[in-house]
Amino acid sequence: MTDAPNVYDAEPIPDAARSEIDRMLRSGDLFRYTAPEDAPVSLLEQEFAALLGSRYALGVSSCSAALFLSLKALDLPRDARVLIPGFTFAAVPSAVVHADCIPVLCEVSDNYRIDIKDFEERLESDIAAVIISHMRGHTSDMDAIMALCEARDIPVIEDAAHSLGTTWAGRNIGTLGRVGCFSFQSYKLVNAGEGGILITDDADLIARAVIMSGAYENNWCKHFKQMNGDLQKAFARWQNELPLYNMRMSNLSAAIIRPQLAEIPRRVRDGRQGHDHVAARLNRSPWLEVPEALAAEERAPDSIQFNLIGMSEADARAFTEEAAARGVKVQIFGLSTDNARAFWNWRFLPGDAPDLPQTREMLMRACDVRLPARLTRAEHDFIADALVSAAEAVMEPVRAYGT
Ligand SMILES: *Cc1c(COP(=O)(O)O)cnc(C)c1O
């Protein structure tokens, strides 16, 4: 029998990173602006923009920094209202607060996607910008969201922190809105420990973000191989006009990220196969349900989410205990203590505590299990067996333990 799989360890960093890191250790060349050109961070930006099909990219210290700089680059006034989903990671409302804006939450459905009707209603409440979190890679209806926002001229920031490799109608997630933000924290598809990147086609926006990320004096020249007329005008317009928040990426992070870009297609393919295999097995249980992806969505999952059907809160808690006894850790977003994805734990939000009954109900039965791309089929089956039999043990004790 297979041992309970370790779902927390990351994959090894490709060997190709070693010679570059060695070079840096010898030269001390860790700061992106030391070299006159072709610093690893600038090369990563060019490669990442080309990979996603965007004009510009900016490497920063985290996805949270990318979200913060995106809001600042949009030049929103203080206390601007920013619409975000009620199901996301606490870093998202935090970035909004950090940018002196006010987070406004909308309802999310039991398929983990934004409730478009509620979204449309709240869009009318003086919203200046929208952040769409493709939470755990689940993509909301981006056709509907973009149409609603474009009709009102409201800019969309995509929080694609955990969605690298996901596509919507054949287009890369992160390229649909005005800006897309990604994370290189260790639990994401590409792992540098910490790090983030934003992508955009907007010259004015990238110029503002680059300067505010800490391109003091004329260091922004080192970001680009060639500067087109739009970029030159944008930098001339914003030079010395903006605060420097210093959220730069280090060359060391870029050296760890760059050789992983070639691994993305394999990680996406294996992650999707593993996820779909486990999903098909869970869906055969009457007690477990993996919501279907939307038709336009091709996911790149490294975890699986499913809902508990017909279980009380006590049953749900018993299910996590039975699964743990079988070696699989299940987190129920709304039942695990201090979960950073449960909106009622965001007590730093200004104003009254948000009331999102539909999202709350979803969070109370939505389970989260990690499924990194490196797992084997035997490990997928181990996890599926554990989850299905844990549900049976709670809901059909006679059948599970019967003579
Ligand atoms: C991880 C994550 C973030 C934050 O990324 P950091 O790089 O850790 O700041 C934001 N949003 C979502 C959906 C995430 O999964």
The ligand as a MOL file (V3000), in Angstrom:
LIG
                    3D

  0  0  0     0  0            999 V3000
M  V30 BEGIN CTAB
M  V30 COUNTS 15 15 0 0 0
M  V30 BEGIN ATOM
M  V30 1 C -1.0290 33.4050 -2.9760 0
M  V30 2 C -2.1220 34.3160 -3.3490 0
M  V30 3 C -1.9910 35.7140 -3.2240 0
M  V30 4 C -0.7870 36.3660 -2.5820 0
M  V30 5 O 0.4280 36.1160 -3.2160 0
M  V30 6 P 1.7990 36.5670 -2.4740 0
M  V30 7 O 2.8290 36.4250 -3.5500 0
M  V30 8 O 2.0140 35.6280 -1.3400 0
M  V30 9 O 1.6050 37.9710 -2.0410 0
M  V30 10 C -3.0370 36.5120 -3.6430 0
M  V30 11 N -4.1590 35.9870 -4.1690 0
M  V30 12 C -4.3310 34.6450 -4.2960 0
M  V30 13 C -5.5910 34.1320 -4.9110 0
M  V30 14 C -3.3250 33.7770 -3.8800 0
M  V30 15 O -3.5140 32.4540 -4.0160 0
M  V30 END ATOM
M  V30 BEGIN BOND
M  V30 1 1 1 2
M  V30 2 1 2 3
M  V30 3 2 2 14
M  V30 4 1 3 4
M  V30 5 2 3 10
M  V30 6 1 4 5
M  V30 7 1 5 6
M  V30 8 2 6 7
M  V30 9 1 6 8
M  V30 10 1 6 9
M  V30 11 1 10 11
M  V30 12 2 11 12
M  V30 13 1 12 13
M  V30 14 1 12 14
M  V30 15 1 14 15
M  V30 END BOND
M  V30 END CTAB
M  END
